[in-house]
Amino acid sequence: MENIIVESFTLDHTKVKAPYVRKCGVITTPKGDSISKFDLRFTQPNVEAIPTGAIHAIEHLLAGFIREELDNVVDISPMGCRTGFYLIIVGEINENEVAHALIKSLEKILLAKEIPAVNPVQCGNYRDMSLFGAKEYSKKVLKGLKEKYEKEE
């Protein structure tokens, strides 16, 4: 495993400034399709981690909302460090497009009345959810993303 390069391990986590959207990789499949991976950083690494109930609720909410905003989403999953999410999309798309889709998705979280798929059939840890926490972190991240990406237009 010495020759394996894990992209996230090459990132200097002490120098990043959250929140942000970062395109962290594109691979080309053997058939020529592109798959893009994004780092959707919500909190500052090694400073603040999102509590499990909040990040789990955000995951369930983003699963649908991000797909309403972007085509060809393969997956959106929380980072193990609980500072954000990885988004995987088939095709090429730029960071600004993803940032604007994330902004719209976070705005939808603020309006959500319930979390989808909160039951033992559809979720492996359905009791660990916080809609309140999801909204609080979404509000905080939304403010930072809007400051960064909406002033760039």
Buried (B, 14 or more C-beta within 10 A) or exposed (E): EEEEEEEBEEBEBEEBEBBBBBBBBEEEEEEEEEBBBBBBBBBBBEEEBBBBBBBBBBBBBBBBBBBEBBEEBEEBEBBEEBBBBBBBBBEEBEBEEBBBBBBBBBBBBEEBEEBBEBEEEEBEEBEBBBBEBBBBBBEBBBEBBBEBBEEEE
